[in-house]
Each structure stands twice: as structure tokens, then as C-alpha cells.
């Protein structure tokens, strides 16, 4: 009685755990991964930092304003003479030779407010802003690339888990079929139509398919843990995966359409384009150093013998031109370095263009091959099922050997496994084609079948 109670209690607990499992579709898994991924959060922070850097670069167009406060005490004759003048405290007695040569120590509290505005710097500010905007765009592309990677990793882990579930079910079906074969072999043996060797062969086959079921069970546990890791969840989290392992009907466009999209949208391709644009902006910035810098400055100054009284004020307005005429050919070499960086960036951009097109074609061919494998595997599974049915009937009637029975059993399990693998590979290849074309998002059609 106690054993029965424990069995019922265990069953109720298991039922409760299964009922408590959350359902999780493939699009939901992708959304969950995008919300939880730390690398994506870091990329978005980088974008915000780039935006702040661009705003900082614009400061070159605005004036600077600085306030300075200083306190000095000295008996230096020049300091004393000049300070008395700026303090508006100079008198006729200060012309005497003695005080001029050996003045008493004097305090000077100096306050100054200086404004400066650059009028022309050869376009350095403009090119700095241009470079900052390019870096900002590149950071946004990095976010897109990270989103694509996170999405693909979540899709791959989800489909791997679904495949593991389907393979486990196929293994369980094989165990059921092997048990039925064992019962059939024992009946035939009892009728005197077979030997002990036939029964033993079936038992060996049953042990093998049970071993395969054990391996598939372990594979499923690992696949589920990998899915939780991709989603940023606890490895022990349990989900009821609701997206079935069926053929995807997405990505029916021609190959040329995917190649064109890849050139326009692929994050790696855009990154290379921005690298080339950045090198061009840096070259222009180095060339701008050959031009003079023109600026104006206005200063308001107050000097006092004490902090608040006995002082005077003055102002100054000035314009300046600073032109570096020769610095040991440093500007020339920096321009040449920037020019070579631009050539390198353009060459890398062209190389990436070819590599992107190659990836699109590889993903396209893998998808086509997987689709053809599905068609072949569907026919093979149907044929294997019919062959097993015929062989089982013939064996029971004594017209087939146990070797024929085991061969058809193995052929059915292999064909089912190959069919599931073809479905899985076709779904993965469809998503990989979206990745190669630079159009994989959480809303892609390849995630919704």
C-alpha cells in the first residue's frame, strides 16, 4: 500500500512539473535571447558613447570660455610695477628710484574671463565631425551584427533541441518495434519454426536500440541546456518547445536577390564601407593641417591688492593666425600614412564583397541540397515502413529470416533519422541564408513556419 502511495505521489509531482512548463515557440525564444544577451547590451552602450563623441566633436564650432583666479605675492620690481598699474594704484611716489629698485612685497589677486572663437582651421572640425558620425554608424552596424549573431545562436540551439526531441521519439518507436519483434520471435520459436539464435538476435537488437534511446535522452538534455544558455536562462529551465520540425517555405527569392541584399545590408560589408569612409575622412583631416588656424580672443581681467578692494579692471581683444610652415615633413608623412590606410580599407572592402557573395552562394546551395534530401527521405521512410511491415508478416509466416527482419528494422530507423536531419538542416540553411544576406531579424519569415 505504501509503495502504491509513493508511486501515485511521484506521478502527481511529475505531472505538476510538466504542467508548469512554459510553452516556447521559436520567435519567442529569439525575443528572449535578445532581451537577455549582455553582448547586445554592450553594443548598444557603445552606440550611445559614439553619439556622445559626435556631439563632442561639434564643440569645435562653438567658442570656449574660461575663468581663472590666482593670488600672487612678490617684491619683484617688474611684478610690483606692473601690478600697481593693473590695480589702478600707481602714483607719483612710485617713480622714486628706491621704491622702483627695491619695492615692498605686493599682493595681487587676479581674476580673468577669456573667450576664444576659432574662425578657420582648414576644415579640421568638419572632418572630425564626419569621422565621429562614421564611427557612430559603424557602432550601429555592430549592434545589427550582434543581434544577428544572438538570433542565429538562439535559432540553432532551439532547432537542435527540437531535433533531439524528434530523434528521441524515433528511438522510442524503434524500442517499441523491437519489443514487438521479440514477442513475434518468441511466438515463432514456440511454434517450432525458428531457433534460439533468432530470439537471441532480436534481444541483441533490442539492447542496441535501447542503448540508442539512452544516448538520445542524454543528447536531448544537453541540447536543452545549450538552448537555455543561448537564451540567457538557468541551465535547468524547462520549456515545452512548440515550433515543430517541419520544412520551411521561406526564402523563395532567386539567388541574385540574396546576393544584392548581402552587398547592401550585410553588417560585415557595411563595416568595411564605413572603415573606408573613415580612412577618407582621416586623410582629409590630415590635409587640413596644412592650412592656417585663425581665431579671435577677448579677455576681461580684474587685479586687486586685496580680494575685494583696491583694484582695477581691463579688457583685451585680439586676433591671431597660426600657420605651421615646416615641421620636419611630419605633416607630409602623416598624409601619406592616411592615404595608404585608405587604399588598404578600399582593398579590404572589395575582398569582403567577394567573401559575402561566396557565403550567400554556399548557404543557397546548402538549402537547395537539404530540400532535395527531404524529398528523397520522405520516400525512403515510406518505403522502409512498408518493407518492415511486409518482412514482419513474412517472418511470422516463416518466409523470412531474422536477418531480414533486423535489416529492415535498422533501415527504418536510419531513414527516419535521416529525414529528421534533412528537416533540421533545411531549417538551419534557410536561416543561414538570411544571415548571409544580412536580413535575419526577430521578425524574419524563416522563424515563423
C-alpha positions as CSV (number, residue, x, y, z in Angstrom):
1,X,0.0,0.0,0.0
2,X,2.8,2.4,0.9
3,X,4.6,1.6,-2.4
4,X,1.4,2.4,-4.3
5,X,1.1,5.7,-2.4
6,X,4.6,6.7,-3.3
7,X,4.1,5.8,-6.9
8,X,0.9,7.9,-7.2
9,X,2.6,10.8,-5.3
10,X,5.6,10.6,-7.7
11,X,3.3,10.6,-10.7
12,X,1.4,13.6,-9.4
13,X,4.7,15.5,-8.8
14,X,5.9,14.7,-12.4
15,X,2.5,15.8,-13.8
16,X,2.7,19.0,-11.9
17,X,6.2,19.8,-13.2
18,X,5.1,19.0,-16.8
19,X,2.0,21.2,-16.4
20,X,4.2,24.0,-15.0
21,X,6.4,24.1,-18.1
22,X,6.2,27.3,-20.1
23,X,5.5,27.0,-23.8
24,X,8.2,28.5,-26.0
25,X,8.0,29.0,-29.8
26,X,11.0,29.8,-31.9
27,X,10.1,33.5,-32.3
28,X,9.6,33.7,-28.5
29,X,13.0,32.1,-27.9
30,X,14.6,34.7,-30.2
31,X,12.9,37.6,-28.4
32,X,14.0,36.2,-25.0
33,X,17.6,35.8,-26.2
34,X,17.7,39.4,-27.5
35,X,16.4,40.7,-24.2
36,X,18.9,38.8,-22.0
37,X,22.1,39.0,-24.0
38,X,24.8,41.0,-22.4
39,X,26.9,41.4,-25.6
40,X,24.0,43.2,-27.2
41,X,23.6,45.5,-24.3
42,X,27.3,46.3,-24.5
43,X,26.9,47.1,-28.2
44,X,24.0,49.4,-27.6
45,X,26.1,51.3,-24.9
46,X,28.9,51.7,-27.5
47,X,26.4,53.3,-29.8
48,X,25.4,55.8,-27.1
49,X,29.0,56.5,-26.5
50,X,29.6,57.2,-30.2
51,X,26.6,59.6,-30.3
52,X,28.2,61.5,-27.3
53,X,31.5,61.6,-29.2
54,X,29.8,63.1,-32.2
55,X,28.2,65.8,-30.1
56,X,31.6,66.5,-28.5
57,X,33.2,66.9,-32.0
58,X,30.6,69.6,-32.8
59,X,32.1,71.7,-29.9
60,X,34.8,72.8,-32.3
61,X,32.3,75.2,-33.9
62,X,31.5,76.9,-30.5
63,X,33.6,79.4,-28.6
64,X,35.5,78.4,-25.4
65,X,35.0,80.4,-22.2
66,X,37.5,80.0,-19.3
67,X,37.6,81.7,-15.9
68,X,40.8,81.9,-13.9
69,X,41.6,83.1,-10.4
70,X,45.1,83.5,-9.0
71,X,46.8,85.1,-5.9
72,X,50.4,86.2,-6.1
73,X,52.8,87.9,-3.5
74,X,56.2,89.2,-4.6
75,X,58.7,92.0,-4.3
76,X,60.0,91.5,-7.9
77,X,60.4,95.1,-9.3
78,X,58.7,94.3,-12.6
79,X,55.8,92.5,-10.9
80,X,55.3,95.3,-8.4
81,X,55.4,98.0,-11.1
82,X,53.0,96.1,-13.5
83,X,50.6,95.1,-10.7
84,X,50.3,98.6,-9.4
85,X,49.4,99.7,-12.9
86,X,46.8,97.0,-13.5
87,X,45.4,97.6,-10.0
88,X,45.0,101.3,-10.9
89,X,47.0,102.1,-7.7
90,X,50.1,103.6,-9.3
91,X,51.1,107.1,-8.0
92,X,53.8,109.7,-8.5
93,X,55.7,108.4,-5.4
94,X,56.2,105.1,-7.2
95,X,58.6,106.8,-9.7
96,X,61.2,107.3,-7.0
97,X,64.4,105.3,-7.6
98,X,64.4,103.5,-4.3
99,X,60.8,102.0,-4.5
100,X,61.4,101.2,-8.1
101,X,64.5,99.2,-7.5
102,X,63.5,97.7,-4.1
103,X,59.7,97.7,-3.8
104,X,57.9,96.3,-0.8
105,X,56.3,93.0,-1.2
106,X,52.9,93.4,-3.0
107,X,49.8,91.2,-3.2
108,X,47.9,90.8,-6.4
109,X,44.6,88.9,-6.7
110,X,43.9,88.4,-10.4
111,X,40.5,87.3,-11.9
112,X,40.2,86.8,-15.7
113,X,37.5,85.7,-18.1
114,X,38.7,84.6,-21.5
115,X,36.6,83.8,-24.6
116,X,38.1,82.3,-27.7
117,X,36.5,81.5,-31.1
118,X,38.1,79.7,-34.0
119,X,37.2,81.2,-37.3
120,X,39.1,79.0,-39.6
121,X,41.1,75.8,-39.2
122,X,41.2,74.3,-42.6
123,X,38.2,72.1,-42.1
124,X,39.6,70.1,-39.1
125,X,36.4,70.5,-37.1
126,X,34.2,69.4,-40.1
127,X,36.3,66.4,-40.8
128,X,36.4,65.4,-37.1
129,X,32.6,65.5,-37.0
130,X,32.4,63.5,-40.2
131,X,34.7,60.8,-38.7
132,X,32.6,60.7,-35.5
133,X,29.4,60.2,-37.5
134,X,31.1,57.3,-39.4
135,X,32.1,55.7,-36.1
136,X,28.6,56.2,-34.9
137,X,27.2,54.4,-38.0
138,X,29.8,51.6,-37.6
139,X,28.7,51.2,-33.9
140,X,25.1,50.8,-35.1
141,X,26.2,48.2,-37.6
142,X,27.9,46.3,-34.7
143,X,24.6,46.3,-32.9
144,X,22.9,44.8,-36.0
145,X,25.7,42.2,-36.3
146,X,25.4,41.3,-32.6
147,X,21.6,41.0,-33.0
148,X,22.1,38.7,-36.0
149,X,24.6,36.5,-34.1
150,X,22.3,36.3,-31.0
151,X,19.3,35.5,-33.2
152,X,21.1,32.8,-35.1
153,X,22.6,31.2,-32.0
154,X,19.1,31.1,-30.4
155,X,17.6,29.6,-33.6
156,X,20.3,27.0,-33.9
157,X,20.0,26.0,-30.2
158,X,16.2,25.8,-30.5
159,X,16.2,23.6,-33.6
160,X,18.9,21.4,-32.2
161,X,16.7,20.8,-29.2
162,X,13.7,20.1,-31.3
163,X,15.7,17.7,-33.4
164,X,16.9,15.9,-30.3
165,X,13.3,15.5,-29.1
166,X,12.3,14.1,-32.5
167,X,15.3,11.7,-32.6
168,X,14.4,10.5,-29.1
169,X,10.8,9.8,-30.2
170,X,12.2,7.9,-33.2
171,X,14.4,5.8,-30.8
172,X,11.4,5.1,-28.6
173,X,9.4,4.0,-31.6
174,X,12.3,1.7,-32.5
175,X,12.3,0.2,-29.0
176,X,8.6,-0.4,-29.2
177,X,9.0,-2.1,-32.6
178,X,11.9,-4.2,-31.3
179,X,9.8,-5.3,-28.3
180,X,7.0,-6.4,-30.8
181,X,9.6,-8.2,-32.9
182,X,10.8,-10.0,-29.8
183,X,7.3,-11.1,-28.9
184,X,6.8,-12.2,-32.5
185,X,10.1,-14.2,-32.5
186,X,9.2,-15.9,-29.3
187,X,5.8,-16.9,-30.7
188,X,7.5,-18.3,-33.8
189,X,10.1,-20.1,-31.7
190,X,7.3,-21.7,-29.5
191,X,5.7,-22.9,-32.7
192,X,8.9,-24.7,-33.6
193,X,9.5,-22.5,-36.7
194,X,12.8,-20.9,-35.5
195,X,15.8,-21.5,-33.3
196,X,17.0,-19.9,-30.1
197,X,19.5,-18.0,-32.2
198,X,16.7,-16.0,-33.7
199,X,15.3,-14.9,-30.4
200,X,18.8,-14.1,-29.1
201,X,19.4,-11.9,-32.2
202,X,16.2,-10.0,-31.6
203,X,17.3,-9.5,-27.9
204,X,20.7,-8.1,-29.1
205,X,18.9,-5.8,-31.4
206,X,16.5,-4.6,-28.6
207,X,19.5,-3.9,-26.4
208,X,21.1,-1.8,-29.2
209,X,18.1,0.3,-29.8
210,X,17.7,0.8,-26.0
211,X,21.3,2.0,-25.9
212,X,20.5,4.4,-28.7
213,X,17.5,5.7,-26.8
214,X,19.7,6.3,-23.8
215,X,22.1,8.3,-26.0
216,X,19.3,10.3,-27.5
217,X,18.0,11.1,-24.0
218,X,21.4,12.4,-23.0
219,X,21.6,14.4,-26.3
220,X,18.3,16.0,-25.5
221,X,19.4,17.0,-22.0
222,X,22.5,18.6,-23.4
223,X,20.6,20.3,-26.2
224,X,18.1,21.8,-23.8
225,X,20.9,23.1,-21.5
226,X,22.6,24.6,-24.6
227,X,19.2,26.3,-25.5
228,X,18.9,27.8,-22.0
229,X,22.5,29.1,-22.3
230,X,21.7,30.7,-25.6
231,X,18.6,32.3,-24.1
232,X,20.4,33.6,-21.1
233,X,18.4,31.4,-18.7
234,X,19.2,28.9,-16.0
235,X,20.5,25.7,-17.5
236,X,17.8,23.8,-15.6
237,X,14.9,25.8,-17.1
238,X,12.3,23.6,-18.8
239,X,10.3,24.7,-21.8
240,X,7.6,23.0,-23.9
241,X,9.0,23.7,-27.4
242,X,6.0,24.4,-29.6
243,X,7.6,25.1,-33.0
244,X,7.6,21.7,-34.9
245,X,10.4,20.4,-37.0
246,X,8.8,20.9,-40.4
247,X,10.1,22.2,-43.8
248,X,10.5,25.9,-44.1
249,X,8.8,27.6,-47.0
250,X,10.7,30.9,-46.6
251,X,13.5,32.3,-48.9
252,X,12.0,31.5,-52.3
253,X,13.7,34.5,-53.9
254,X,16.3,33.9,-56.6
255,X,20.0,33.7,-55.7
256,X,20.7,37.1,-57.3
257,X,18.3,38.8,-55.0
258,X,20.1,37.4,-51.9
259,X,23.5,38.5,-53.3
260,X,22.3,42.0,-53.9
261,X,20.8,42.3,-50.4
262,X,24.0,41.0,-48.9
263,X,26.0,43.8,-50.6
264,X,23.6,46.4,-49.3
265,X,22.7,45.1,-45.8
266,X,25.3,42.6,-44.6
267,X,26.8,44.1,-41.4
268,X,30.4,43.0,-42.3
269,X,30.1,44.7,-45.7
270,X,28.7,47.9,-44.2
271,X,31.5,47.8,-41.6
272,X,34.1,47.7,-44.3
273,X,32.4,50.5,-46.2
274,X,32.5,52.7,-43.0
275,X,36.1,51.8,-42.5
276,X,36.9,53.1,-46.0
277,X,34.8,56.3,-45.3
278,X,36.6,56.8,-42.0
279,X,40.0,56.4,-43.7
280,X,38.9,59.0,-46.3
281,X,37.8,61.4,-43.5
282,X,41.1,61.0,-41.7
283,X,43.0,61.7,-44.9
284,X,41.1,64.9,-45.3
285,X,41.7,65.8,-41.7
286,X,45.5,65.3,-42.1
287,X,45.5,67.5,-45.2
288,X,43.6,70.3,-43.3
289,X,46.7,70.6,-41.0
290,X,48.4,72.3,-44.0
291,X,46.1,75.3,-43.6
292,X,46.5,78.2,-41.1
293,X,44.3,78.5,-38.0
294,X,42.6,81.8,-37.5
295,X,40.9,82.7,-34.2
296,X,39.8,85.7,-32.1
297,X,40.1,86.1,-28.3
298,X,38.5,88.5,-25.8
299,X,39.6,88.8,-22.2
300,X,38.3,90.6,-19.2
301,X,40.7,91.0,-16.2
302,X,40.5,92.4,-12.7
303,X,43.6,92.9,-10.4
304,X,43.3,93.8,-6.7
305,X,45.7,94.3,-3.8
306,X,43.1,92.7,-1.5
307,X,40.5,90.1,-2.6
308,X,37.6,92.7,-2.9
309,X,39.0,96.2,-2.9
310,X,41.9,98.5,-4.2
311,X,41.8,97.1,-7.7
312,X,41.2,97.9,-11.3
313,X,39.9,96.2,-14.4
314,X,41.0,96.0,-18.1
315,X,40.0,94.2,-21.3
316,X,41.7,92.9,-24.3
317,X,40.6,91.8,-27.8
318,X,43.0,90.1,-30.2
319,X,43.0,88.1,-33.4
320,X,45.6,85.5,-34.3
321,X,46.8,83.5,-37.2
322,X,48.9,80.3,-36.6
323,X,50.4,78.6,-39.7
324,X,52.8,75.8,-39.4
325,X,55.2,76.3,-42.3
326,X,57.6,73.5,-41.6
327,X,57.8,70.7,-39.0
328,X,60.3,68.3,-40.4
329,X,58.0,66.8,-43.1
330,X,55.8,65.3,-40.3
331,X,52.6,66.6,-42.0
332,X,53.7,65.1,-45.3
333,X,54.3,61.7,-43.8
334,X,51.1,61.7,-41.9
335,X,49.2,62.5,-45.1
336,X,50.9,59.6,-46.8
337,X,50.1,57.2,-44.0
338,X,46.5,58.2,-44.1
339,X,46.5,57.7,-47.9
340,X,47.9,54.2,-47.6
341,X,45.3,53.4,-44.9
342,X,42.6,54.5,-47.3
343,X,43.9,52.2,-50.1
344,X,44.1,49.3,-47.6
345,X,40.5,49.9,-46.5
346,X,39.2,50.0,-50.1
347,X,41.0,46.8,-50.9
348,X,39.6,45.1,-47.8
349,X,36.1,46.3,-48.8
350,X,36.4,44.7,-52.2
351,X,37.7,41.5,-50.7
352,X,34.8,41.4,-48.2
353,X,32.3,41.9,-51.1
354,X,33.6,38.7,-52.8
355,X,33.6,36.8,-49.5
356,X,30.0,37.9,-48.8
357,X,28.8,36.7,-52.2
358,X,30.5,33.4,-51.6
359,X,28.8,32.9,-48.3
360,X,25.4,33.6,-49.9
361,X,26.0,31.0,-52.6
362,X,27.2,28.4,-50.0
363,X,24.1,29.0,-47.9
364,X,21.9,28.8,-51.0
365,X,23.3,25.5,-52.2
366,X,23.1,24.0,-48.7
367,X,19.4,25.0,-48.6
368,X,18.7,23.5,-52.0
369,X,20.5,20.3,-51.1
370,X,18.6,20.0,-47.8
371,X,15.3,20.5,-49.6
372,X,16.2,17.7,-52.1
373,X,17.2,15.5,-49.2
374,X,13.8,16.0,-47.6
375,X,12.0,14.8,-50.8
376,X,14.2,11.7,-51.0
377,X,14.0,11.0,-47.3
378,X,10.2,11.2,-47.3
379,X,10.0,8.5,-50.0
380,X,12.7,6.4,-48.2
381,X,10.8,6.4,-44.9
382,X,7.5,5.4,-46.6
383,X,9.3,2.5,-48.4
384,X,11.1,1.4,-45.2
385,X,7.9,1.3,-43.3
386,X,6.2,-0.8,-45.9
387,X,9.2,-3.0,-46.2
388,X,9.2,-3.6,-42.5
389,X,5.5,-4.4,-42.5
390,X,6.0,-7.0,-45.2
391,X,9.0,-8.5,-43.6
392,X,7.3,-8.8,-40.2
393,X,4.4,-10.7,-41.8
394,X,6.7,-12.9,-43.8
395,X,8.8,-13.7,-40.7
396,X,5.8,-14.6,-38.7
397,X,4.8,-16.9,-41.5
398,X,8.2,-18.4,-41.6
399,X,9.1,-17.0,-45.1
400,X,11.8,-14.5,-44.0
401,X,14.8,-14.9,-41.7
402,X,15.6,-12.9,-38.6
403,X,18.4,-11.2,-40.5
404,X,15.9,-9.8,-43.0
405,X,13.8,-8.5,-40.1
406,X,16.7,-6.8,-38.3
407,X,17.9,-5.3,-41.5
408,X,14.6,-3.7,-42.3
409,X,14.2,-2.5,-38.7
410,X,17.6,-0.8,-38.9
411,X,16.8,0.6,-42.3
412,X,13.6,2.2,-41.0
413,X,15.4,3.8,-38.0
414,X,18.1,5.1,-40.3
415,X,15.7,6.6,-42.8
416,X,13.7,8.3,-40.0
417,X,16.8,9.8,-38.6
418,X,18.0,11.0,-42.0
419,X,14.6,12.5,-42.6
420,X,14.7,14.4,-39.3
421,X,18.3,15.5,-40.1
422,X,17.2,16.8,-43.5
423,X,14.4,18.8,-42.0
424,X,16.7,20.3,-39.4
425,X,19.4,21.1,-41.9
426,X,16.9,22.7,-44.3
427,X,15.6,25.0,-41.5
428,X,19.1,25.9,-40.4
429,X,20.2,26.5,-44.0
430,X,17.2,28.8,-44.5
431,X,18.2,30.9,-41.5
432,X,21.8,30.8,-42.6
433,X,20.8,32.3,-46.0
434,X,19.1,35.1,-44.1
435,X,22.3,35.7,-42.2
436,X,24.4,35.6,-45.3
437,X,22.0,38.2,-47.0
438,X,22.1,40.4,-43.9
439,X,18.3,40.2,-43.4
440,X,17.9,37.9,-40.4
441,X,15.8,39.7,-37.7
442,X,13.4,38.6,-35.0
443,X,10.6,39.1,-37.5
444,X,12.1,37.1,-40.4
445,X,9.7,34.7,-42.2
446,X,12.2,31.8,-41.7
447,X,11.4,31.9,-38.0
448,X,7.7,31.7,-38.3
449,X,6.9,28.5,-40.2
